[in-house]
Amino acid sequence: MANCPGKTFGKGPSRVRIISFSPRVSLERTKCLRLFMAPVLEMEDEPSTMGFFSRRFLETRTEMEWMPWIVAPLVGAIIGYVTNTIAIAMLFRPHLPKKFGFFQLQGLIPKRQKDLARKIGEVVGNHLLDHKDLMAAFESMDLEDALGDLLSKGLGEKIAELQTMPLIGAFLTPDRIQGLKDGIVRSILKRRERLFQALEGQLEKNLDVSGIVETKVAAFPSRELEALILGVARRELRAIEIWGALLGALIGLLQAGLLQVLR
């Protein structure tokens, strides 16, 4: 090694000799490099200024090459899951506006609850339920039984009061009372068509389904609205959180692969 061209740095066992090479590499200098590298490559744990050629370093470097394939997907999965979880929570919370400096933060649904109520009212009133649907429900009812029950409840107390009177009470026997009810019911049924037409006109004029639904939804407490939505869509919202983790892990894998390609 002493005859090899180059410079020696340091003293004793820790000295290092740097061999110089020119574009025209001679056989003698190639042998010098082989003699210089042989003992270094055989070292395992012996400390040296050339320790980066040791087996431990090679093993550590192999582990470091695999680390991006583990760390990047893991970090991506955590970021995706946490991001989607926060986004879902911010649909409902904070329920009331909270100020953070110049910014005001409130959950999306509580903040837009009035707009949401108006849209729901329009959909229900214009497409799901109107006065014609209500009239169809009335017409499908057994009107005779309904009127009989209504007369029994409405006139029951008054008839009982009249029966306590000496002259009138003797006249109001059960058969006569039932006959009076049947006569009233038949009289109403004869005018059924005109009754339904008048009722439909009043419903069309006075019944505002959209306004009723809008008022009810707008006045619904935001906490109860949150519980209602979560009760219906909890499984779907949970799936969104899991998909966020999976997509984050996939993006992490792609990043690790891209780093390996660019390295």
C-alpha angles and dihedrals in degrees: 000000000000090000093053114105115249143071131292122219125194132007136266124005093337095059117122127207118204111207115215122219132190127200088267101067112196126209090245093057091047089056090049091056090048092051091047096049099042099075092040094055090050092057117104112173102349108124114241141153086250093051092128088079092060124114091245091059091050091051091047091049091051090052090048090053090057096045096082090055089058104032099043097054091043094051091043092052092050092048093047094048095045093045094052092044091053091045092053092047091051090058087074108016141111089034091197126040114271124193122223105184107295092350129085120205128197135154114271097238096045090046094051097033094116092050089046091050091051093051093047090049091051092049094047095043098043103034112015109035132014138151092278091059090050091050090050088054091050093049092051091056123101092250095184094059091041092053091046091054091045093052092047092053096039099044099030097092093042093050091048089053092050092049090063090064113093101229100031094040092059090053096048100075119164092256093052092047090053090047091053091051092049091049092052092048093050091048091053093045091054088059093042097119094049090045092054092046091052091046092049091051092052092048092049091048102042109020112093105182093174092053093047093051092044092052093048095048094044091052093047110115111252093228091054090046089053091050090048094051093043090049090057102035105026093115093049093048090049089052089054090056092050092047088053090057093047094049090047091053091048092051089049090054091050091050092050091050092048091051090052091051094048094044 
